[in-house]
Amino acid sequence: MKWPGRSADRRVALGAIFNAANEKAVQAFLDNEITFINIYEVVERTFNHFSCSKLTTIEDVFDYDRQARIQAEKVIKSLN
């Protein structure tokens, strides 16, 4: 999970993806669906799923957030 040196737009998208995946993973851990160690795997696999395009609106950020949450849920289910 490396992101330094990328464009500002891409870093915003990656930040939204990282945050959404982390929130889903931590909640899954708190709900005893995954182990603590699996949090990193959920975030990493979700993060690596995306290749980000240029953001033009705030709706683009919200879309990445929504898509990341869906992908993180798929990763969580694959760990069970």
Secondary structure by P-SEA (a helix, b strand, c coil): cccccccaaaaaaaaaaaaaaaaaaaaaaaaccccccaaaaaaaaaaacccccccccaaaaaaaaaaaaaaaaaaaaaac
